[in-house]
Amino acid sequence: MAVLDHISSQEAMALENKYGAQNYHPLPVVLSRGEGVYVWDVEGKKYYDFLSAYSSLNQGHCHPKIVKALTEQAQRLTLTSRAFYNDMLGKYEKFATEFFGFDKLLPINSGAEAVETALKVCRKWAYEVKGIDLNEAQIVVCKNNFHGRTTTIISFSNDPVARKNFGPYTQGFIKIEYDNLEALEETLETNPNVAGFLVEPIQGEAGVYVPSEGYLAKAKALCEKYNVLFIADEVQTGIARTGRLLASCGNCDCPDKNCSGTPEVKPDILVLGKALSGGVYPVSAVLASNEIMNVIRPGNHGSTFGGNPIAAAVAIAALEVIRDEKLSENAEYLGKLFRAELNTYISKSKLVELVRGKGLLNAIVINDDEDSDTAWNICLRLRDNGLLAKPTHGNIIRFAPPLVMTEEQLLECVSIIIKTLKEFE
Ligand SMILES: *Cc1c(COP(=O)(O)O)cnc(C)c1O
């Protein structure tokens, strides 16, 4: 079969089911084209994408500027490995560190790899700068976290499906309640070997849990008090998704003039992925100060594809789009509108308990058990009505459209969502 031979949805799904490892349970829809906020299935039906590949497509599908950067670079130089310098990586590192207000960037590919990198940097800093005894360093993490799928990362997950039968697990992690400053303080006070605190500014996979006002700033202050690195995993929340450049930022010198929310914190280590490439190419990064990043020396860490010239060109273009199209501002404005519109409906609804989120990272909670299939059935009906979303749990649906959406499009989506929910009341 030639690669571009047309196949039906049924045929495409049958191929994946027969020849692919069954590590996902996709919504039954087969997409073959995307543009901006829209995707089309192989039969030509058009949908609003209300997931954005888990917040990777903040800039919209196939953004022409990002695709141009990709194709031009792909025809010039794709990969050198870091055995040699290339003429794009330094440009990108300068651009991105200035963009986010950090000294240094370590380029890597996937979100999980970037989290792994941050953990390694933090541990090495613990031994070489903080002076913790060898192999005694602990990193504090939060319950219901999602940081990726590697063996170390699932070692400190509490999702049984992600963990079971993948042991033995990596040591050196202490799990505490999310959004609980007392638990954090007690842990830091009683454990002199804590090197870092790894946290999602909003817990996305867990169901878009937004912590209390001021939580991040106070957690950062506690970390400073105990000389512990504050590591923000902004793989999902970063790059304008929550209505500002970073969900954790506020006081940083980043060029996001829209940092209007409560000043939060500048992390010691910032972890980015997903929308760093606008969903065009796997690009992730770890950013930190010179003092922290300088613990990494030649040979300590690396990746064949990390920092390749395509990734560099694509990431510069993707960040320029965020800035030039004012996507933080748009996410902030549309997010408020989205929650207000849904709240009007929810006040009269028996089915939906609440909507929560920041910017265009939102979720609704359905009045049903966590292991029910109501959210899945609603997502199937949303699909029939022309909008694609996915449950994070049996009773929670995440709504994260591309940030290039217009107000008119958002209101059309709201009416599709409300019409669909009414069919389940
Ligand atoms: C998606 C995600 C990751 C993992 O990214 P991959 O590219 O899938 O490895 C890590 N942390 C958070 C918060 C994420 O949402």
PDBQT file of the ligand as one rigid body, heavy atoms in Angstrom, charges set to zero:
ROOT
HETATM    1  C1  LIG A 501       2.664  15.730  28.650  1.00  0.00    +0.000 C 
HETATM    2  C2  LIG A 501       3.380  16.034  29.914  1.00  0.00    +0.000 A 
HETATM    3  C3  LIG A 501       4.655  15.495  30.207  1.00  0.00    +0.000 A 
HETATM    4  C4  LIG A 501       5.314  14.469  29.319  1.00  0.00    +0.000 C 
HETATM    5  O1  LIG A 501       5.542  14.923  28.035  1.00  0.00    +0.000 OA
HETATM    6  P1  LIG A 501       5.858  13.857  26.863  1.00  0.00    +0.000 P 
HETATM    7  O2  LIG A 501       6.269  14.713  25.717  1.00  0.00    +0.000 OA
HETATM    8  O3  LIG A 501       4.587  13.116  26.625  1.00  0.00    +0.000 OA
HETATM    9  O4  LIG A 501       6.934  12.974  27.362  1.00  0.00    +0.000 OA
HETATM   10  C5  LIG A 501       5.282  15.895  31.350  1.00  0.00    +0.000 A 
HETATM   11  N1  LIG A 501       4.701  16.750  32.213  1.00  0.00    +0.000 NA
HETATM   12  C6  LIG A 501       3.479  17.275  31.999  1.00  0.00    +0.000 A 
HETATM   13  C7  LIG A 501       2.913  18.245  32.973  1.00  0.00    +0.000 C 
HETATM   14  C8  LIG A 501       2.778  16.935  30.846  1.00  0.00    +0.000 A 
HETATM   15  O5  LIG A 501       1.553  17.416  30.635  1.00  0.00    +0.000 OA
ENDROOT
TORSDOF 0
